[in-house]
Amino acid sequence: MSWADRLRALRMDLTPWRASRDYRLLLVAGTVFYFGSMVSYVAIPYQVYTLTGSNFAVGAIGLVELVPLVVFGLYGGALADHVDRRKLLVSLGVAQAVLTAVLAANAFRDEPSVWLIFVVAGFLVSTAAMQRPSREALMPRTVAHDQLTAANALFSFGIQVGVLAGPMLGGLLVAYVGIGWCFVVDVAGLLVATLLYRMMGHYPHRAETTPPSLAGISEGMRYAFSRRDLLGTYLVDIAAMLLALPVVLFPALAEEVFERPELIGLLYASETVGAVVATALSGWTTRVHHHGRAIVIAAAAYGGCVAVAGVMPSFWLVVVMLALSGAADMISGIFRSTVWSQTIPEAMRGRLAGIEMLSYSLGPLGGQVRAGITADLWTVRGAISSGGVACVGGVAITALWLRDFWSYDDRTDEHAIAERESRAAAGEA
């Protein structure tokens, strides 16, 4: 194979984009949604800080959002396994647009209300948490089963573009035209995304559904923990986020270690840039079948890159290592999503997406606490590097313990085969 052929083989596989109109609608809607939400992500804490002058008040936003995130993420997953997922996306999109419009109106007042920001932020995270399981559960229905890896890579690319560009625009709007316009942009994005969801076709549930209840949520948890391959995907993600996430230390790294506070934005952007590049060169992922091994290797690489970043003598070498860590984390995420999409039964997909939100959300919160305490007791560099090393160890222990996870092969796995047969019986590719 020539070098030109090898480079072409790295290009992102666009087959799902070309093959499915509904996948295109879902992808663009998700990208626009994340772009707008990241603009508000910049605006809300900045507005709270300017109104209160309190770092504690800014941190309290996360405390207000934590319980609704967990409760409504689980409930939204159960709801997604019972109602029309497309209608749920539309209704919750409208609700988020209305709530964000309230934030915009408040921001344009002469004296914006701080308590209103906290109340609306709680409702916003509740509706977003309820919406996400439906979006994730619907995506596998829009593409052929053998296109799921490429579909997950494309979807991740869209999200990362939104995550990268949203804060950049938010910062410019805050600096030059005012906080209120951040929320106006978010409202516009939410309405566009909701319209795109409305244009999608109908995807009725294939079998009898389970009404949302504690019993239904418990059933989903029992199913998730009964499968060692799924358990491995959750534990690897938690190990990476809980043990190695360095984001909370970026201000201290820029200000105290390198004395370059003006470059802090590069630290925040570096992992996202690495993730975007990784998805743009993700064509090879469609030829991988041992997804468990790929997840383990990529997650261990993430921890290794973070560990090396902590000891790099140059700011720019730190940025490079963080970009590589973001790329490794994205590859791990693509394969984790593929395992979920390929093997989780249609009737369980929403509840399992809600459960996945727990590892996705709680891991980073715990990781921030771990990193902050370690840095205070030791050093900033020590906290970063030790977290990366601990991540590698945690991932290795998970792989040794859960051999079914390590040996997962989508060609022979019983759950992947069952899902392919179920889709074939339902007349889906």
Buried (B, 14 or more C-beta within 10 A) or exposed (E): EEEEEEEEBEEBBEBBBEBBEBBBBBBBBBBBBBBBBBBBBBBBBBBBEEBEEEEEBBEBBBEBBBEBBBEBBBBBBBBBBBBBBBEBBBBBBBBBBBBBBBBBEBBBEEEBEBEBBBBBBBBBBBBBBBBBBBBBBBBBBBBBBEBBBBBBBBBBBBBBBBBBBBBBBBBBBBEEEBBBBBBBBBBBBBBBBBBBBBEBEEBEBBEEBBEBEEEBBEBBBEBBEEBBBBBBBBBBBBBBBBBBBBBBBBBBBBBEBBEEEEEBEBBBBBBBBBBBBBBBBBBEBBEBBBBBBBBBBBBBBBBBBBBBBBBBEEBEEBBBBBBBBBBBBBBBBBBBBBBBBBBBBBBBBBBBBBBBBBBBBBBBBBBBEBBBEBBEEEBBBBBBBBBBBBBBBBBBEBBEEBEBBBBBEBEEBEBBBEBBEBBEEEEBE
